[in-house]
Amino acid sequence: MAQKFKIKKGDNVVVTTGRDKGKTGEVLEVLRAESRVRVQGCNMVKRHTRPTQTNAGGIISKEAPLHISNVAHIDPESGKATRVGFEVKDGAKIRIARRSGKALS
């Protein structure tokens, strides 16, 4: 069974380690079975593709997955990396930034 994570598709995250350390981007995809995320503009790799009827082919750049432990949420107030907590408001469970206490989108 795949794990459940606090990072979801569409979240703004910062890369904490590796060659793209400090870069920020939106989560494009969460690969729960492999514990990895794909972040827009981070961990770019070159892919050589063969021409097909729908694709011209050539060398394209695309995002490779990063391990989920190497990214952190961005605090909406300070813009720095933060951990995530949960709070129940009006019967709804929401994610909050531990650094500032603000709700995460």
N, CA, C and O atoms as a MOPAC input file, in Angstrom:
PM7 MOZYME 1SCF
protein

 N      0.83300 1    -1.18800 1     0.00000 1
 C      0.00000 1     0.00000 1     0.00000 1
 C      0.87400 1     1.24600 1     0.00000 1
 O      1.85300 1     1.31800 1     0.74200 1
 N      0.53200 1     2.20800 1    -0.81100 1
 C      1.32300 1     3.43400 1    -0.93000 1
 C      1.13500 1     4.31800 1     0.29100 1
 O      0.07800 1     4.31700 1     0.92300 1
 N      2.18700 1     5.07900 1     0.61400 1
 C      2.13900 1     5.98400 1     1.75900 1
 C      1.31200 1     7.20900 1     1.46900 1
 O      1.04100 1     7.53300 1     0.31200 1
 N      0.90800 1     7.89500 1     2.53300 1
 C      0.17700 1     9.14700 1     2.40700 1
 C      1.13000 1    10.27200 1     2.79900 1
 O      1.83400 1    10.17300 1     3.80300 1
 N      1.15000 1    11.34300 1     2.00200 1
 C      2.08800 1    12.43100 1     2.23000 1
 C      1.36800 1    13.74000 1     2.48500 1
 O      0.19300 1    13.90100 1     2.15400 1
 N      2.09900 1    14.67500 1     3.08400 1
 C      1.54700 1    16.00200 1     3.35500 1
 C      1.72800 1    16.93100 1     2.15800 1
 O      1.15500 1    18.02000 1     2.13000 1
 N      2.51100 1    16.51600 1     1.18000 1
 C      2.71600 1    17.29100 1    -0.04100 1
 C      1.75000 1    16.78000 1    -1.09600 1
 O      1.64400 1    15.57500 1    -1.32600 1
 N      1.04600 1    17.70700 1    -1.73400 1
 C      0.05200 1    17.34400 1    -2.74000 1
 C      0.34200 1    18.06100 1    -4.05500 1
 O      1.11300 1    19.02000 1    -4.09200 1
 N     -0.27300 1    17.59600 1    -5.12000 1
 C     -0.14200 1    18.22400 1    -6.43100 1
 C     -0.63500 1    19.66500 1    -6.34600 1
 O     -1.70000 1    19.93100 1    -5.78900 1
 N      0.14600 1    20.59600 1    -6.90000 1
 C     -0.23300 1    22.00700 1    -6.89100 1
 C      0.39700 1    22.80600 1    -5.76800 1
 O      0.31000 1    24.03400 1    -5.77700 1
 N      1.03400 1    22.15100 1    -4.79200 1
 C      1.68800 1    22.86300 1    -3.68800 1
 C      2.95800 1    23.54500 1    -4.17600 1
 O      3.61500 1    23.06900 1    -5.10100 1
 N      3.29600 1    24.66500 1    -3.54400 1
 C      4.55900 1    25.33700 1    -3.81200 1
 C      5.58900 1    24.82100 1    -2.81800 1
 O      5.38700 1    24.87400 1    -1.60500 1
 N      6.70500 1    24.31700 1    -3.36100 1
 C      7.74000 1    23.72000 1    -2.51700 1
 C      9.10900 1    24.29600 1    -2.86900 1
 O      9.29800 1    24.89700 1    -3.92700 1
 N     10.06800 1    24.09500 1    -1.94500 1
 C     11.45500 1    24.47500 1    -2.16700 1
 C     12.29000 1    23.20500 1    -2.06600 1
 O     12.02200 1    22.34300 1    -1.22900 1
 N     13.31700 1    23.09100 1    -2.93400 1
 C     14.21000 1    21.94100 1    -2.91400 1
 C     15.26300 1    22.19600 1    -1.84000 1
 O     15.91500 1    23.23900 1    -1.84700 1
 N     15.43200 1    21.24500 1    -0.91300 1
 C     16.32100 1    21.45600 1     0.22900 1
 C     17.71000 1    20.86900 1     0.04100 1
 O     18.64500 1    21.30600 1     0.71200 1
 N     17.88200 1    19.89000 1    -0.85100 1
 C     19.19800 1    19.27800 1    -1.07100 1
 C     19.40500 1    18.99000 1    -2.55100 1
 O     18.45900 1    19.00800 1    -3.33900 1
 N     20.64800 1    18.72500 1    -2.91500 1
 C     20.96100 1    18.34300 1    -4.28700 1
 C     21.39700 1    19.51200 1    -5.14700 1
 O     21.62000 1    20.61700 1    -4.65300 1
 N     21.51400 1    19.25200 1    -6.43600 1
 C     22.05600 1    20.27500 1    -7.33300 1
 C     21.09000 1    21.43300 1    -7.54200 1
 O     21.51600 1    22.51800 1    -7.93800 1
 N     19.80400 1    21.23100 1    -7.28800 1
 C     18.81000 1    22.29500 1    -7.42900 1
 C     18.41700 1    22.90100 1    -6.08900 1
 O     17.33200 1    23.46800 1    -5.96400 1
 N     19.27900 1    22.79000 1    -5.09200 1
 C     18.98200 1    23.30400 1    -3.75400 1
 C     18.63100 1    24.79100 1    -3.80900 1
 O     19.35200 1    25.58700 1    -4.41200 1
 N     17.51700 1    25.15400 1    -3.17300 1
 C     17.07400 1    26.54400 1    -3.13600 1
 C     16.05800 1    26.89800 1    -4.19900 1
 O     15.39100 1    27.92700 1    -4.08500 1
 N     15.91800 1    26.07600 1    -5.23300 1
 C     14.93400 1    26.35800 1    -6.27800 1
 C     13.52800 1    26.07900 1    -5.76100 1
 O     13.31100 1    25.17800 1    -4.95200 1
 N     12.58500 1    26.87000 1    -6.24600 1
 C     11.19800 1    26.67000 1    -5.85200 1
 C     10.37300 1    26.33600 1    -7.08400 1
 O     10.74700 1    26.66400 1    -8.21000 1
 N      9.26000 1    25.68900 1    -6.85400 1
 C      8.38200 1    25.34700 1    -7.96000 1
 C      7.11700 1    24.68800 1    -7.46900 1
 O      6.95900 1    24.40100 1    -6.28200 1
 N      6.22500 1    24.45600 1    -8.40100 1
 C      4.94700 1    23.81900 1    -8.10000 1
 C      5.07200 1    22.31800 1    -8.30200 1
 O      5.74100 1    21.86900 1    -9.23200 1
 N      4.43300 1    21.54500 1    -7.44000 1
 C      4.43800 1    20.09300 1    -7.57200 1
 C      3.52600 1    19.71600 1    -8.73500 1
 O      2.33600 1    20.03000 1    -8.72800 1
 N      4.09500 1    19.04100 1    -9.73300 1
 C      3.34400 1    18.61400 1   -10.90400 1
 C      2.69300 1    17.25600 1   -10.69700 1
 O      1.61600 1    16.98500 1   -11.22700 1
 N      3.35800 1    16.40000 1    -9.91600 1
 C      2.88700 1    15.02900 1    -9.75900 1
 C      3.48100 1    14.44300 1    -8.48300 1
 O      4.63600 1    14.71600 1    -8.15500 1
 N      2.71100 1    13.64900 1    -7.77200 1
 C      3.18400 1    12.92400 1    -6.59500 1
 C      3.13600 1    11.43900 1    -6.92100 1
 O      2.07200 1    10.89100 1    -7.21200 1
 N      4.29800 1    10.79200 1    -6.87100 1
 C      4.39700 1     9.36100 1    -7.14700 1
 C      4.46000 1     8.64000 1    -5.80000 1
 O      5.53900 1     8.44000 1    -5.24100 1
 N      3.30700 1     8.25800 1    -5.29300 1
 C      3.21200 1     7.72300 1    -3.94300 1
 C      3.91500 1     6.38100 1    -3.78200 1
 O      4.49100 1     6.11700 1    -2.72600 1
 N      3.88200 1     5.54900 1    -4.77800 1
 C      4.49700 1     4.22100 1    -4.68100 1
 C      6.01400 1     4.30800 1    -4.55300 1
 O      6.63200 1     3.46200 1    -3.90600 1
 N      6.61300 1     5.32200 1    -5.16400 1
 C      8.06900 1     5.48200 1    -5.12200 1
 C      8.53000 1     6.55100 1    -4.14400 1
 O      9.73400 1     6.77800 1    -4.02400 1
 N      7.61900 1     7.21900 1    -3.43900 1
 C      7.92600 1     8.30500 1    -2.49300 1
 C      8.66200 1     9.44000 1    -3.19200 1
 O      9.64300 1     9.96500 1    -2.66600 1
 N      8.19100 1     9.81900 1    -4.37500 1
 C      8.84900 1    10.86700 1    -5.14600 1
 C      7.84200 1    11.89600 1    -5.63300 1
 O      6.64600 1    11.62500 1    -5.73000 1
 N      8.35500 1    13.08700 1    -5.93800 1
 C      7.52800 1    14.16200 1    -6.49400 1
 C      8.23500 1    14.74700 1    -7.70400 1
 O      9.46300 1    14.71700 1    -7.79500 1
 N      7.45200 1    15.27800 1    -8.62900 1
 C      7.99500 1    15.96500 1    -9.80000 1
 C      7.69200 1    17.44000 1    -9.60800 1
 O      6.53100 1    17.82600 1    -9.47400 1
 N      8.75200 1    18.28400 1    -9.59200 1
 C      8.61700 1    19.71400 1    -9.32200 1
 C      8.93300 1    20.49900 1   -10.58800 1
 O      9.91900 1    20.22200 1   -11.27200 1
 N      8.09100 1    21.47800 1   -10.89300 1
 C      8.23100 1    22.27300 1   -12.11400 1
 C      9.56200 1    23.01800 1   -12.12200 1
 O      9.85400 1    23.78700 1   -11.20700 1
 N     10.36700 1    22.78700 1   -13.16100 1
 C     11.63500 1    23.49200 1   -13.35000 1
 C     12.79200 1    22.96500 1   -12.53000 1
 O     13.86900 1    23.56200 1   -12.56500 1
 N     12.62900 1    21.88300 1   -11.79600 1
 C     13.69500 1    21.32200 1   -10.96100 1
 C     14.07200 1    19.92200 1   -11.42900 1
 O     13.22700 1    19.17100 1   -11.91500 1
 N     15.34900 1    19.58000 1   -11.27800 1
 C     15.87900 1    18.26700 1   -11.64300 1
 C     15.61100 1    17.95900 1   -13.11700 1
 O     15.10100 1    16.89200 1   -13.45900 1
 N     15.96400 1    18.91200 1   -13.98000 1
 C     15.73100 1    18.76300 1   -15.41600 1
 C     16.71500 1    17.76200 1   -16.02000 1
 O     17.90500 1    17.77100 1   -15.70600 1
 N     16.18900 1    16.89600 1   -16.89500 1
 C     17.00900 1    15.92000 1   -17.61100 1
 C     16.69600 1    16.01600 1   -19.09900 1
 O     15.61500 1    16.45600 1   -19.49100 1
 N     17.65300 1    15.60000 1   -19.92200 1
 C     17.46400 1    15.57900 1   -21.37800 1
 C     16.95400 1    14.20800 1   -21.79100 1
 O     17.42600 1    13.18300 1   -21.29900 1
 N     15.99300 1    14.20000 1   -22.69300 1
 C     15.41800 1    12.95100 1   -23.17600 1
 C     15.47300 1    12.96700 1   -24.69600 1
 O     14.92200 1    13.86400 1   -25.33400 1
 N     16.14400 1    11.96300 1   -25.27800 1
 C     16.22000 1    11.84400 1   -26.72900 1
 C     15.00200 1    11.06000 1   -27.20400 1
 O     14.82000 1     9.90100 1   -26.83100 1
 N     14.17600 1    11.69000 1   -28.02200 1
 C     12.94900 1    11.03000 1   -28.46400 1
 C     12.97900 1    10.78400 1   -29.96800 1
 O     13.53100 1    11.57000 1   -30.73700 1
 N     12.38400 1     9.69600 1   -30.35400 1
 C     12.29100 1     9.31000 1   -31.75400 1
 C     11.06700 1     9.99300 1   -32.37000 1
 O     10.04100 1    10.12700 1   -31.70400 1
 N     11.16000 1    10.42200 1   -33.62100 1
 C      9.99400 1    11.03100 1   -34.26600 1
 C      8.84300 1    10.03600 1   -34.41100 1
 O      9.05100 1     8.87400 1   -34.76000 1
 N      7.64000 1    10.50600 1   -34.14200 1
 C      6.43700 1     9.70800 1   -34.33300 1
 C      5.44900 1    10.53400 1   -35.15000 1
 O      5.77400 1    11.64000 1   -35.58200 1
 N      4.24800 1    10.00600 1   -35.36400 1
 C      3.25600 1    10.75100 1   -36.13000 1
 C      2.80500 1    12.01000 1   -35.39600 1
 O      2.43700 1    13.00000 1   -36.02800 1
 N      2.83300 1    11.97500 1   -34.06400 1
 C      2.36900 1    13.13400 1   -33.29000 1
 C      3.50900 1    13.98900 1   -32.75800 1
 O      3.28200 1    15.13800 1   -32.37900 1
 N      4.73300 1    13.45900 1   -32.71800 1
 C      5.86200 1    14.15900 1   -32.11500 1
 C      6.99000 1    14.29600 1   -33.13800 1
 O      7.30100 1    13.34800 1   -33.86000 1
 N      7.59500 1    15.47600 1   -33.19400 1
 C      8.67700 1    15.71300 1   -34.15100 1
 C      9.96300 1    15.00600 1   -33.75800 1
 O     10.80600 1    14.74000 1   -34.61600 1
 N     10.13000 1    14.69500 1   -32.46700 1
 C     11.34800 1    14.03900 1   -32.01300 1
 C     12.42300 1    15.05500 1   -31.66000 1
 O     12.17600 1    16.26100 1   -31.68000 1
 N     13.60500 1    14.57100 1   -31.34100 1
 C     14.71000 1    15.43200 1   -30.96100 1
 C     15.00500 1    15.31400 1   -29.47500 1
 O     14.58600 1    14.36000 1   -28.81900 1
 N     15.73400 1    16.29700 1   -28.95100 1
 C     16.11800 1    16.29000 1   -27.54500 1
 C     15.18000 1    17.22100 1   -26.79600 1
 O     15.10300 1    18.41000 1   -27.10300 1
 N     14.45900 1    16.67700 1   -25.80500 1
 C     13.55800 1    17.50100 1   -25.01000 1
 C     14.02600 1    17.48900 1   -23.55200 1
 O     14.62300 1    16.51600 1   -23.09200 1
 N     13.75100 1    18.56900 1   -22.83800 1
 C     14.05000 1    18.64600 1   -21.40700 1
 C     12.77500 1    18.41200 1   -20.63300 1
 O     11.71900 1    18.94300 1   -20.97800 1
 N     12.87800 1    17.60800 1   -19.57600 1
 C     11.71000 1    17.37900 1   -18.73600 1
 C     12.15400 1    17.18900 1   -17.29100 1
 O     13.33000 1    16.95200 1   -17.01400 1
 N     11.19800 1    17.29600 1   -16.38100 1
 C     11.49300 1    17.17700 1   -14.96400 1
 C     11.55800 1    15.70800 1   -14.56100 1
 O     10.65900 1    14.92600 1   -14.87300 1
 N     12.62300 1    15.34700 1   -13.87000 1
 C     12.73200 1    14.00300 1   -13.31500 1
 C     12.24600 1    14.05700 1   -11.86700 1
 O     12.31600 1    15.11100 1   -11.23500 1
 N     11.75800 1    12.94200 1   -11.33400 1
 C     11.25200 1    12.95300 1    -9.95600 1
 C     12.36300 1    13.13800 1    -8.92200 1
 O     13.48600 1    12.66500 1    -9.09900 1
 N     12.02100 1    13.83500 1    -7.84000 1
 C     12.88700 1    14.01300 1    -6.67900 1
 C     12.30300 1    13.21600 1    -5.52300 1
 O     11.09200 1    12.99900 1    -5.47100 1
 N     13.14900 1    12.77700 1    -4.59300 1
 C     12.60900 1    12.10500 1    -3.41900 1
 C     11.85800 1    13.12100 1    -2.57200 1
 O     12.26900 1    14.27500 1    -2.45800 1
 N     10.76300 1    12.68500 1    -1.98400 1
 C      9.86900 1    13.60000 1    -1.26500 1
 C     10.54700 1    14.21300 1    -0.03700 1
 O     10.14300 1    15.28300 1     0.42000 1
 N     11.58100 1    13.54100 1     0.50400 1
 C     12.28500 1    14.07300 1     1.67100 1
 C     13.18700 1    15.24500 1     1.30800 1
 O     13.67300 1    15.94700 1     2.19400 1
 N     13.41600 1    15.46400 1     0.01700 1
 C     14.29700 1    16.54800 1    -0.42000 1
 C     13.56200 1    17.82500 1    -0.78300 1
 O     14.16900 1    18.76000 1    -1.30700 1
 N     12.26400 1    17.88000 1    -0.51300 1
 C     11.49100 1    19.09600 1    -0.75100 1
 C     10.72300 1    19.45900 1     0.51400 1
 O     10.42200 1    18.59600 1     1.33900 1
 N     10.40900 1    20.74900 1     0.65800 1
 C      9.64900 1    21.23300 1     1.81100 1
 C      8.66900 1    22.29400 1     1.33400 1
 O      8.92200 1    22.98800 1     0.34900 1
 N      7.55400 1    22.41300 1     2.03700 1
 C      6.56700 1    23.43900 1     1.71900 1
 C      7.16600 1    24.82700 1     1.91100 1
 O      8.09400 1    25.00800 1     2.70000 1
 N      6.63100 1    25.80100 1     1.18800 1
 C      7.02800 1    27.19900 1     1.35700 1
 C      6.00500 1    27.87000 1     2.25900 1
 O      4.79900 1    27.77300 1     2.03100 1
 N      6.50300 1    28.55500 1     3.29300 1
 C      5.62200 1    29.27100 1     4.20400 1
 C      5.00200 1    30.45700 1     3.47400 1
 O      5.73000 1    31.24400 1     2.86900 1
 N      3.66500 1    30.61100 1     3.51200 1
 C      3.02200 1    31.69900 1     2.76900 1
 C      3.38700 1    33.09200 1     3.28700 1
 O      3.26000 1    34.07100 1     2.55300 1
 N      3.83500 1    33.19300 1     4.53600 1
 C      4.16000 1    34.49900 1     5.11200 1
 C      5.61300 1    34.89800 1     4.87300 1
 O      5.88500 1    36.00600 1     4.41100 1
 N      6.55800 1    33.98900 1     5.18900 1
 C      7.97900 1    34.34100 1     5.10600 1
 C      8.64800 1    33.88000 1     3.81900 1
 O      9.69800 1    34.41100 1     3.45600 1
 N      8.07100 1    32.90500 1     3.11800 1
 C      8.67700 1    32.39700 1     1.89100 1
 C      9.78600 1    31.39600 1     2.13400 1
 O     10.47300 1    31.00300 1     1.19200 1
 N      9.98000 1    30.96600 1     3.38700 1
 C     11.01100 1    29.99000 1     3.72300 1
 C     10.39600 1    28.60000 1     3.87000 1
 O      9.17500 1    28.44500 1     3.89000 1
 N     11.25600 1    27.60300 1     3.97100 1
 C     10.79400 1    26.22700 1     4.12000 1
 C     10.11500 1    26.05000 1     5.47300 1
 O     10.53900 1    26.63200 1     6.47200 1
 N      9.06400 1    25.24600 1     5.49600 1
 C      8.32600 1    25.00000 1     6.72900 1
 C      7.82900 1    23.57300 1     6.77500 1
 O      7.71700 1    22.90100 1     5.75000 1
 N      7.53300 1    23.12100 1     7.98300 1
 C      6.88600 1    21.82700 1     8.15500 1
 C      5.37300 1    22.03000 1     8.11800 1
 O      4.88800 1    23.16000 1     8.16700 1
 N      4.64200 1    20.93400 1     8.03000 1
 C      3.19200 1    21.01000 1     7.89000 1
 C      2.52200 1    20.39900 1     9.10700 1
 O      2.93400 1    19.35000 1     9.60200 1
 N      1.48400 1    21.07200 1     9.57800 1
 C      0.66400 1    20.54600 1    10.65100 1
 C     -0.78500 1    20.52500 1    10.21200 1
 O     -1.12200 1    21.00300 1     9.12900 1
 N     -1.63100 1    19.97800 1    11.04500 1
 C     -3.05700 1    19.91900 1    10.74000 1
 C     -3.85400 1    20.58100 1    11.84200 1
 O     -3.46000 1    20.54800 1    13.00800 1
 N     -4.96600 1    21.17900 1    11.47900 1
 C     -5.85200 1    21.84400 1    12.42000 1
 C     -7.28600 1    21.59000 1    11.96000 1
 O     -7.56100 1    21.50500 1    10.76300 1
 N     -8.18300 1    21.47200 1    12.91700 1
 C     -9.59200 1    21.29400 1    12.57600 1
 C    -10.30800 1    22.61000 1    12.82700 1
 O    -10.35600 1    23.09300 1    13.95800 1
 N    -10.86800 1    23.19300 1    11.75800 1
 C    -11.61800 1    24.43900 1    11.84800 1
 C    -12.98700 1    24.22200 1    11.22300 1
 O    -13.08700 1    23.78100 1    10.07800 1
 N    -14.02400 1    24.52400 1    11.95800 1
 C    -15.40400 1    24.37700 1    11.47700 1
 C    -15.68800 1    22.96900 1    10.95600 1
 O    -16.42500 1    22.79400 1     9.98600 1
 N    -15.10600 1    21.98200 1    11.60000 1
 C    -15.33400 1    20.59800 1    11.20700 1
 C    -14.52300 1    20.13500 1    10.01800 1
 O    -14.67500 1    18.99500 1     9.57900 1
 N    -13.65900 1    20.99600 1     9.47900 1
 C    -12.83500 1    20.62500 1     8.32600 1
 C    -11.36700 1    20.56600 1     8.75100 1
 O    -10.88100 1    21.45000 1     9.45800 1
 N    -10.67800 1    19.53400 1     8.32000 1
 C     -9.26000 1    19.38200 1     8.63000 1
 C     -8.45400 1    20.12600 1     7.57300 1
 O     -8.57100 1    19.82400 1     6.38500 1
 N     -7.63400 1    21.09600 1     7.98800 1
 C     -6.84000 1    21.88200 1     7.04300 1
 C     -5.36000 1    21.75400 1     7.37400 1
 O     -4.98500 1    21.47800 1     8.51300 1
 N     -4.53100 1    21.95800 1     6.36800 1
 C     -3.07700 1    21.94100 1     6.55900 1
 C     -2.61100 1    23.34200 1     6.91300 1
 O     -3.05300 1    24.31800 1     6.30700 1
 N     -1.71600 1    23.44700 1     7.89700 1
 C     -1.16800 1    24.74100 1     8.29000 1
 C      0.35700 1    24.68300 1     8.24100 1
 O      0.95500 1    23.61500 1     8.37200 1
 N      0.97700 1    25.85000 1     8.04900 1
 C      2.43300 1    25.96100 1     8.07600 1
 C      2.86500 1    26.09100 1     9.53500 1
 O      2.35200 1    26.94800 1    10.25500 1
 N      3.78900 1    25.26200 1     9.97400 1
 C      4.23600 1    25.29900 1    11.35800 1
 C      5.01000 1    26.58400 1    11.67800 1
 O      4.99000 1    27.04700 1    12.81800 1
 N      5.68100 1    27.15400 1    10.69300 1
 C      6.49800 1    28.34300 1    10.92300 1
 C      5.64600 1    29.55200 1    11.28300 1
 O      5.99000 1    30.29500 1    12.20200 1
 N      4.54200 1    29.76100 1    10.57300 1
 C      3.73600 1    30.95100 1    10.78700 1
 C      2.32800 1    30.65600 1    11.30300 1
 O      1.68100 1    31.54900 1    11.85100 1
 N      1.84600 1    29.43500 1    11.14100 1
 C      0.50000 1    29.08700 1    11.55800 1
 C     -0.55900 1    29.41200 1    10.51300 1
 O     -1.74900 1    29.20800 1    10.75500 1
 N     -0.14200 1    29.91700 1     9.35300 1
 C     -1.08800 1    30.24500 1     8.27100 1
 C     -1.52600 1    28.97600 1     7.55300 1
 O     -0.79600 1    27.98600 1     7.52100 1
 N     -2.72500 1    29.01500 1     6.97900 1
 C     -3.24600 1    27.87800 1     6.22600 1
 C     -2.53800 1    27.75600 1     4.89000 1
 O     -2.26800 1    28.75400 1     4.22200 1
 N     -2.23800 1    26.51400 1     4.50500 1
 C     -1.62500 1    26.23900 1     3.20600 1
 C     -2.74200 1    26.02800 1     2.19800 1
 O     -3.77100 1    25.43300 1     2.52000 1
 N     -2.54200 1    26.51300 1     0.98300 1
 C     -3.58400 1    26.38300 1    -0.03800 1
 C     -3.77400 1    24.95300 1    -0.47400 1
 O     -4.61500 1    24.67600 1    -1.32900 1

